[in-house]
Amino acid sequence: MPALQVAEVVKRHPEIAKARLVVTGRTGQDVMTLHTEVAGAGEALSDAVKQSIQAVTKLRGEVVFAAPGALANDGKVIEDARSYE
């Protein structure tokens, strides 16, 4: 998911203050998780964000909520944390 697609997902949900897409897994078994900062989150928002991820990217992804200020402020939008072993 390119940075523009991350921005599109975030734009659809004004509750999200900041987001970072983290891709994990082994070669051929990638897992895409959108880490987000939100003031208050629930299952309804989780489901809505997952639907937006699928609508924008045509791929399934997970979402993790964190408190405002919890994500690193290093400018990264996408983090490749896959294992290439």
HELIX and SHEET records of a PDB file:
HELIX    1   1 ALA A    3  LYS A   11  1                                   9    
HELIX    2   2 GLU A   43  THR A   57  1                                  15    
SHEET    1   A 4 GLU A  62  ALA A  66  0                                        
SHEET    2   A 4 VAL A  31  VAL A  38  1                                        
SHEET    3   A 4 ILE A  16  THR A  24 -1                                        
SHEET    4   A 4 ILE A  78  ASP A  80  1                                        
END                                                                             
